[in-house]
Amino acid sequence: MDLIMPWLDRVRRKHLGKPGNLGQIRQHWAAQASQRLHKQLAARLEHTYTIVHVEHPWDVALICAMRGHPMLARARIVYSAHNIEHELFESVTREQGHWNRAAQQLAQEIRQIEEAAAAAADITWAVSLADAEKLTPFARQCVLAPNGCRELPTHAPLSLFSDLRGRYALFIGTNYAPNINGFLSMVGNDLSFLPSGTSIHTIGTCAEALKQHAPYQPWMGAGRIRHHGKVSTALLDSALLNAGVILLPILSGGGTNLKTAEALASGQPVLGTTKAFRGFEVWLRAPSVHQADQPDVFRDNLVKLLLTFSTAQPAPRRQELTWSTALRPAMEETLRNTLNSTSSP
C-alpha cells in the first residue's frame, strides 16, 4: 500500500502525529480490498491447504477474502494473536506522549480489527491466559499457545564472556521504545552503584539508542557498560549462559516476551519487572527468578545478584520453554479440531 497509495500515509500522519505502526493498519485495508494483493497471493498457492496460520490480526481479512479460491476453500484459519493489539498501541502511544483524540480513534479501530479477526478465524491462539480471557468473547474457539524459545546449548561457547562469567548483567533487546525506556528507567543514568569489577552488557539493536544516551558516555569509557549490537548465535549463547544476571526491565507493551522465555531457559539468575513475566507467572516461584517494579529495588537486586553469583552448576535448562514443547498442546488441539471438522459430513 505504500507503493500503491503513498498519499494515504501522509494523510494519516498529518492527523496522528507520527505513530510507529500505521503500516499494519494499511496492511489490513489492503488485505480486504486490494485485487492486486489477492492476485499476488493466488499466484503463490501451490496446493490445497488444510490450515492457514496467520500472525497478528492484520491479514485475517486477506485469507477470508480469498476463501473462494479452490486451494483455500476448505482451509481452517488459525489467527495467532501475539498481543492484544489495541492495548499495546495505547500503552506505547501514551508512553510517547501522543495519546490524543486521533490516537484514541485509531486504538478503537485496531480493537475492531482484532475482534473481527477472532470472530472470523476458526481457531484463535492466545499467548497467555490473560489474553485468552479478552479474546474468548469474540473467538469461535480460543486455544492457549504460549511463547517459547529455541533450545540453548548444554555448554556455553568460548567467547569474551567466558572470562567475565558471573561479573556482568546482560540486557538483550531491540531498538524499540518500551525496551529502551524500560532499561533507562530501571537502571538509571548513574552506574556508580555497580559493584567494583562488574558491568552491564547489551546485545541487540537496543545498542543504537543506548550508545547515543549522553549520561552513559563516561560509563562506556570506564567499561561499566558495553554495547555489542547484533551478534552471532554462538556469542549470544555464551552471553546468556555466562551472565551473572539477565535483565528484563519491561514497563509497557503487550502479549508475552520472547526474551523472558529465553532468559528463563538459560538457567541463569533473572531479574525482571511484573510486566516482563506476564504469561510466565508460574516461574516467579523459581529461586533464580527475581521481581522488582521500583527502580531503586531493581538496582538493589541487581547489585545483590552480581555480588552473590555462584560458579556452581546453574539451574537445569527449562526444556518445557522450548518451542517444540511449549506449542505442542496448541498444535495437537488445532490438528484434532481440524481433522474432526474435515471428517464430518
Secondary structure, DSSP 8 states (H G I E B T S, - for coil): -TTT-HHHHHHHHHHH---S-HHHHHHHHHHHH-HHHHHHHHHH--S--SEEEEESSTTHHHHHHTTTSTTTTT-EEEEEE-S-HHHHHHHHHHHTT--SHHHHHHHHHHHHHHHHHHHHSSEEEESSHHHHHHHTTT-SSEEE----B----SS---STTTTTTTSEEEEE--S-HHHHHHHHHHH-S-GGGS-TT-EEEEESTHHHHHTT-GGGHHHHHTTSEEE--S--HHHHHHHHHH-SEEEE---S--S--HHHHHHHHHTS-EEE-TGGGTT-GGGGGSTTEEE--SHHHHHHHHHHHHHS---S------GGGBHHHHTHHHHHHHHHHHHHHHH--
